[in-house]
């Protein structure tokens, strides 16, 4: 091939000639059996490809290099006879006279740091009973997503986790943990069961490059938004990153334990960029898998130096193959797409269609960030807020409009929102309640397209944001009553909005990162869940529990249907008060057939109207003590509303 420069490669890859000659729909990656393994690599621009074999995943010399045979459509292949389970390998790919040694883009297992791929018999990695593992049945109305890093979940030494499992996949399998072993305050899996959320969203768990797996994990930290091998679990979360099968087995053990406990497992996937420009995809087919500027340089819409080019057919195929692999092999229940605005509408809708074809695949969640990280060269309809009408109603997006309306601009720490008393924010609160289906700014096709939230791993935690707005020099160890009330009000709003609610782990016990906005490489001491706060703020935790339980009693809050949003009736109240009413429907909780919700961001209590009848305050399915221990039952047309979200049910 005479094409050499990045600029000429861009034109060549985008030509009809290239697609006609090299579009390949056959199998790729290692195809294992006990009799032998066939390796396949798509490398149409390569002049020669060798397979280098190794006994170990990190050390030791190459025991042999074998030439692969070029087949149709740019696919190279080689058959290795005999049982090759545990054999490590790399490819040496020569393009334009330059040879690069690289791992297999389709590898299922790898050695430490993912530099060498491993041939694996996946059935030998299955934990006991894996063949009986099934996704739990979670109706849309019960969905509440809880986001956490594997490391953060169990790193706190007071969390009661087995020491070798702290910061590992296996911590999710440990039952009965309590704070310092006190037997009183649950932590870990026991805590999650009590909280009542439905899905656990794991921050990146595929093999990432920003943590050196060969070094002690206590000396380093990163969230992991730096992919190295898309089809291999991260090794630093396993008890042994040196043997490729261990991380796979322990990942499956984690998933199985969460499934047994009734939770869905969501993967935070980062297909929009890779860790470095030198990576398994770029070393195999230079520049093909990444978007290019007109001069041939790599586009940087991800803000990370390279940007995945999903509109090229084989790149799109790679992304879809990877997602389907995780869904099939690891029984994953959902995918959260980082910087989803860097993918085009057609790609995202095709992923949805492919997932739907799996057994019970229509239950697998899909949602993502409807924005980009920089200027992109994507020249198709982006999967962003502006194009929600073109996306499947079962592809959700994070609503930054809801987030910022409730707590203030996330990029300006002292910018207030509704709960801090911003005067004109109440208009957006009403729109957020109906998941923006009653407002033309966002214009989704249904509430199912909206993820309602106030905090995630990015930016300040909710607690730190509330402190920053009120105090110039916050005391992160304090617990002011006003901040607690604002936190309850924020939770009361987004957990009673239409759509699917989402929360950052620990938000429910006033999680603080000491004012650090983006803690992606801050010490674990900043990022870890402080399980002591779950005990200290147990009243706040119970408030969240009550809201989640209440939500489950009124399925229309989360059923995602457009008609449910249109059933909301708003009260005529004096700003900044906001209130709405939802009449009973079939399937709603029989004990409380109607729900009225009032939001009051002012420090003074006030009186608001209610329909005639007898009403009571609900929290966790019982009359609440939120009113300083007073049981609230009112008959008539008005009710006293204090400084908090007020959830009322009709007797």
N, C-alpha and C positions, 0 to 999 in steps of 0.2 A: 504494500500500500504506500502511495506517494504522499498522502496527506500527513503533514508533520506539525504545523503550528496550531496553537489553541484556536486561533481565529478560523483557520481553514477546517479544523475539526468540527467547530460549531455548525458551519454550513453543511458539512458532510453528514453529520449525525441527524440533522433536520431535513435531509433530502428524502424524496420518495425512493430513490435508488437504495439508500442504506436500509430503510425500513423493509423494502421488498426482499432484499438479499439476506437480511440478518434477523428479522423478527422470528423468534423461536418459541414454540409452545411446548416443547418436550420437557422431561424431568431434568432438574439441576440439583447439584449438591451430591453428598455421599448417599449411595443406595446400598444399605448394609444387608447382608445375610450371612449365616454361619459358613456358607460355602465360599463366599467371596464378596467383595465390595467394589462397586463401580463408582468412580468419581467422574463428575461432569462439571465443566466450567464454561460459561459463556464469555468468550474473549475474542470478538470478531476482528479486532485490530492487531491481535498478537501474531508474531511471526513464528514463535515457538513457545511451548509451555512444557515445563518439567514439573514432576511431582517429587518432592523431597521428603523422605521418610525418617522419622525419629522415634526412639523408644520412650523418650521423656518429653514432657511438655515445656520444659524451660532449659534444661542443660543437656549435655551429651552431643555427640557428633552425628552428622547425617549418615544413616546406614545405607543410603542408596538414593540415586536420582533417576527417575524413569521418564522417558519422553511420552507425552500424551499424543493421541491421534486426533487430527482435525477432522470434524465431521461437518454436516450441513448446517447452514445458518450461523456459523461462527462458534459452534459448540465443540469443545475439546473433551476427550474421554479417555479413561484408562481403567482396566479391570485388574484388581489385586486378588488373586485366589487365596482361599483359606479364611479362617476366622480372624479378622483384623480389629476386633473390638479392643480399644485401648491404644491403637497405633496413632501416633501424632504425625501431622504432615503440613507442608506448605506448598505453594506453587511458586515457581520462578517463571515470570511472564516477560517475554522479550517483545517490546514495542519500539519500532524505529531504532533498533539497535541497542536500546537501553533495557537492562534486565532489572526487574524489581521482584524481590521475594515477599510474598504476601500470604496471609491466611485465606481460607475459603469463604467468600461472601455468604454462602449457604450452609456453613458449618453449624452443627447442632451442639457441639461440645468443643472445649478448648482448654489449653493449659493455662498456667498462671499468666495473668495480664492479656490473655487472648492472642498472643503472638503466633502460636501454633494451633492449628485446628486438630480435632481428635475424631477418629472414627468411633462411633458409639452404637451399641445395641441398646436402643431406648427402652426395650422391655426389661432389661436388667437394671434400669434406673427407677422402675416403678416401685414405690413403697407398698407394703402389704395392704391389700384391699383397694388399690388404686383403680382396678377395673370396675369397682362398684361406686366410685366417686361420681357424683352428679351435681350439676348446678342447682342450687336451691331455687325453689319457685318463689319469686318476689314480685307481687303485683306492682304495677306502676305507682299506685297510690301510697305504697309503703316505702318508696325509695328515698333514702337520705344518705348522702355520700360523705364519708369521713376520710380525709386525706392525711397520709402519714408516710414518713421515710422509715424503711426497715431499721436503719440505724437508730433513729430517734425513739422508736417505739419502746425499746427495751434497754437503752444505754444507762439509764439512771440506776446507780447502785442500790438505791432504796426501793426499787421496783419489785424486788422479790424474785427476779429471774435467775435461773441457773447461770452461774458465772460464765461457763464456756459458750452459752447461747446468747449472751447479751450482745445486741447489735446484729443478730443473725436471723436467718429465716426461721430457725427452730424455736425462737422465742414465741412465735405465734402459735406453736403447738402446745405450749405449757399452760395447763389449767390450774385454777385455784391460787394464783399469785395474789398477794396482798402487800400493802405498804410495809416494808421492813419486816414482813412476815407476821404482822400484828393480828391477822385473821379478821380484821374489821373493815378496812378500806380496800376494796378490790382494785387490782391493776390488770393490765394486759387484756387477755381474752375475756376474763371474767368481768372486767370493767365494761368492755364493749357490749357484752350480752345485756348488762344492766342498762346501759345508755339507750339502746334501742335503735341505733342506726342500722342500715341494711347492707351497704356496700363499703368495703375498705379499698380506697384508692391508694395504691402503692406508688410512691415517687420512683423514678427510673430504676428498674430491676434487671434490665438487660445489660450485658457487659459494657461498662463504661471506662474511659481512660484516665479520668482525673484522680483516681485513687490507685496507688501502686499496691497490687495484691501481694507482692513479695515483702512488703514492709509491715510492721505492726500497725494495725488499724487505729490504735489509740493515739498515734502520732499524726494522724491526718484525717481530713473530713472533706466531703463534697456531696452535694445533692445528687450528682450523677447525670446531669443533662449534657453528657459528652459521649455519645455512643461510639463503641469500637466494634462490637459484633452484635448485630441485631437479633440473632436467633439463639444466643447463648446467655444464660443467667449470669448476673454479676457474681464474681468469685469472692469478693471481700465480705459478702453476707453469708458465705458458707463456712463451715468449720474446717474445710480443707480446699484451698483454691488451686492446689497443685495437681490434683487428680480430677479430670474433667467430669467424671460421672457423679461426683459428690454433690456439686452445686445443683445439678439437675434433680437428684433424688430429694435433697432437702427443700428445694423450691416446691416440688410436688407435695411433700409432707406439709408444708405451710398451707398450700391451697386446700388440701384435703381437710386439714384441721379447721380452717375458716368455713369451708362448706358444711362440715358436720355441725358447726356452731350456728349455721343458718345465714352466713354472710356471703354476699357476692364479692368477687375479687376483680378489681379494675386495675389495669396497667396504665401507667403514665408513659406514653410512647413518644419518642423524639425522632421522628423520621425526617424532620425538616433540615437537619444538618448532621455532620459527624464531628468527631473530636478534633481531627486535624485534616488538612488538605491531603496529607499522605495517609491513606486509609485503604481498606480492603477493596472498596469499589473503585476508587480512583487509580489504584495500583494495577487493577485488572483491566479496566477499559478507561484510559485517561480521559477525563473531562465529560464522559458520556452521562454519568449519573448526577451531574451537578450543573445548575443553571449558569449560563455564561452571558456576560455583557457583549455588546457588538464587537469589541476588540478582542474577544476571546478570554478575557480574565473572568474569574469566578464572581458571580453576583453574590451580594451579601445581605439578602433580605432577612436572614436569620440573626444577623449581628454577630455571628460566630465564624465568619471567614469563608463558609461554603454553604450552599443552598441547594437542597435536593430538587432534582428536575423531574417531578412526577408526571409531567405531560409527555415525556419520551416513553414509548411503549414498554421497553424492557425495564425501565426504572419503575414505572407504575406496576408492572407485573411483580417486580421484586418486593415492593412495599406490600402489595396484597398477599403475596405468598407468605411473607413474614407474619402478617396479622393472622392469617388463617392457620398458620403453624402453631402460634401461641394458643389460639382458641381450641384447636383440636388436641394438641399434645398436652397442654397444661390446663385445659378446661377453664380458661379465663372467661370472666363474666362481663367484661367491658373494657373499652379503650378510651383513654383521655388523650387527645392529640395536642401536643405542644405546638404553638404557633400555627394553628390550623389554617389561618389566612394565607399561608404559603403554599397551600394545596388548592387545586382547582375544584370547582363544583363537581365536574364529571368524575374525578378520581374518588372523592368522598362518597358520592352516590353509588359508585360501583363497589366500593368496599362494603357499604351497607347491603347491597344486593347479594354479594358473595357471602357475607355473614348469615344473611337470612336463609341461605340454602343449607346451612348446617342444621343438624338436629337441634331443635329449640333455639336456633340461631337468632330468631326474631327477638328473643329476650336479651340478647347481648347488647349492652349499652354502647353508644357512640356519642362522644361530645368533645369539644375542644375550645381552644382560645381563638376567637374570631378576629384575630389581628396578626400583624407581622412584626418582626423585630428591626426592620430597616427597609430601605428602598429595594424592591424586588424587580426582577426581569420577567416575572410571570405575566404573560399576556393573554390569559384566559380569565373567565369569571372566577374570582377568588372565593373560597369557602369562608366568607366573613359575614358580618352583620348586614351589610348592604344587600347581600344576595340570599337572605334566608328564604325568600320565596322560591328559590331554585333548589334548595336542599330538601332532602327527605325530612318529613316531620319527626322522624326518629333519629335525627342527628341534632344534638343539642349544642348550645353555645353558652359560654359564661357571660352573664349580663353585667358588664362593668357599669351600665347605667343604674341598675339596682344597687350595686355595691357603693357607688359614689354618692347616690342620692341618700342612702342611709347614713353613711359614716363620713362622707366628704372625699374630695379628690385624693386618690391613693398616692399620687406623686408629690403632693404638697402636704407635709405632715401636719401643718397647723390649719389646714382648710377644713371648715366644719361641714357637717351634713345635717340631715333632719334630726337625728337623735341628740346632736349638740346644739340645736336651736336655730339652724339656718332657716331664715324666714320664708323663702320661696320654694323650699325643697318638698313641701307636702304635695304639690302637684305631681311630682314624679313618684311619690310613694303610692298614690292611687294607681298610677300606671303599672308600677311594679307588682301590686297585688294581683292584677289581672294578667301578669306575665307579659305585659306590653301588647296584648291583643286588643286592648281598648284604646290604643294610642298609636299614632302614625309615625313616631320617631324610629322605632325599631321594626315594627311591622312583621312579626313572625306569622307563620301559617297556623300555628297552634301553640298553646303553652308548653307542650312537650319539647319545643325547641329552645326553651329557656332554662338555664341553670341559675338559680337564685342563690346569692352568697354575699358575704361581707368580708371574708378573709380566706386567703390561700397562702401557699409557701412564699410567694413573692410579696415584696413591700412589708410594711409594718403589720404585726399582728393586730387584731381588733383592739385588744386591751391597750397596746402601746399607742395605737392611733388615738384612742379616746383620751389617754393621758396627755399626748402631745398637743392636742387641740386645746385642752383646758389649762395645762401648766407649761410654762417656759422651761422649767427644769424639773421634769417628772421624777418622782420617787417610785421606782418600779417595784419596790418591796411593799408599798402601801396598798390599801384597798379602800379608797374613798367611796362613801355611799353613793355619791352622784355618779361616779364612773360605773359602779355596779348596776345602778338603775339604767344608765345609758346602754350598758351591755345587754341587759334583759330586754330593753326596748328594741335594740337592733335584732336580737334573736327572735323576738316576738313578731317582727315584721317579716323577715325573709323566710321564717319557718311557717308562716301562714300565707305566703304567696303561692300563686299557681306555679306550675312547672315542677322542677326537681331541685330540692335544696341540697346545698353542698357546704361543708365546713372544714376548716383547717383543724387537724387534731389538736386538742387542748384549748381551743377557743372557748369551750364550755367550762373550763376552769381557769379562765383569765390568763391564758398563756402569754408569757412575756419573753422577748429576746433582748431585753435591756435597751430597746430603742434602735436596734440594728435593723435596717430596712431589708436588705437582701443578704441573708446569712449563708449563702451557698457554699462558702468555704471558711466560715467562722468555726471556732472550736465546737466540738460536740457538747461541751458544757453549756453553750448558748442554744444549740439546736435541740437537744434531747428533751423529751417530755419529762417535766418535773412532776412525778406522781404525788409528791407531797402537796402540791397545789390542788390536786383533785380532792384531797381530803380537806384542805383548808377552805376551799371554795365549794364544798359539797352542796350548799344551798343553791348556788348557780348551776351546778351540774344537774341537780334535781329539777330546776326550772327548765333546762333544755330537755330533760327526760319527759317532763310533762308536755312540752310543746310537741315533741316527736310522737308521744302517745296520742295526744289530741288529734294530730294530723292523721294518724292511722284510723281514727274513728270517723273521719269525714273524707272518704275516698276522692271526692271531686276536687279537693285541694291539689291532689297529685296525679289525677288520671290523665292529664295532658290534653284534654279535649277542648276544642274551641267553644262548644256550647256551655261547658262549665264556667269558662271565663265570662261569658255573656250572662250567666245567671247571677252574677254578683250585683248587689244593689248597694249603692253608696248612701251614707247618711249626709244630710245637709248640716254641716257643722262649721263653726267659725274657725278659720285658719289660726294656728297651724294644726288644729285637731283633724284627725282623719279617722273615719269609721266606715265599716261595711257590714253587710248582712248576707248570709247565704241560706236559703231555705232548704229544708230537708229534701233528700232524694233517696230513692231505693238504694240500700247498701250502706247508708249512713248509720252511725251508732244509734241504737234504739234508745239508749238512756238519755241522750241529749240530741233531740232531732233537729235542732237549729243551732247556728253559730253566729255570734256577732263579735266583731273584732274592733277595738278602738286603739288608736295610737296617740299618745300624748307626750310630746317632747318638752313640755314646760315644767318648771319646778313646782308650780302650784297645782293643787288638785282642782278639779272642775266637774261640772255636771253635764251629762250628755243624755240625749233621748234614746229610748228603746221602744220597740213595739210593745203593746199591752201584753201582759203575761208575767209569769214568775221566772226569774233568771237567777243564775248563780255563777260565780267565778269558777273556772275549771283550771286545774293544773294537774297533770298526771292522772286524770280521770276522777279526781275527788275535789271537794271544796278546798281551796288553797289557803295557805297562811301568808300569802303575799301582802295582805293588808294587816300586817303587824299582828298576826294571829287571830284576827277577827274573822269569823265565818260570814261571808257576804251572801245574803239572800235578799233580794229587793223585789217588791211587787209594785207595778206602776209603770210610769213612762220615763223615769229618769234614773240614773245611777251615778254614784260618786266615782270619779276616775282619778286615781293618783298618778304619780310620776312613774309610769311603767306601761308596758304593753298589757292590755287587759283582754283576756280571752273568756268569753261568756257563753254558757249553754243554757238553753231553755229547759226548765223542769217539766 
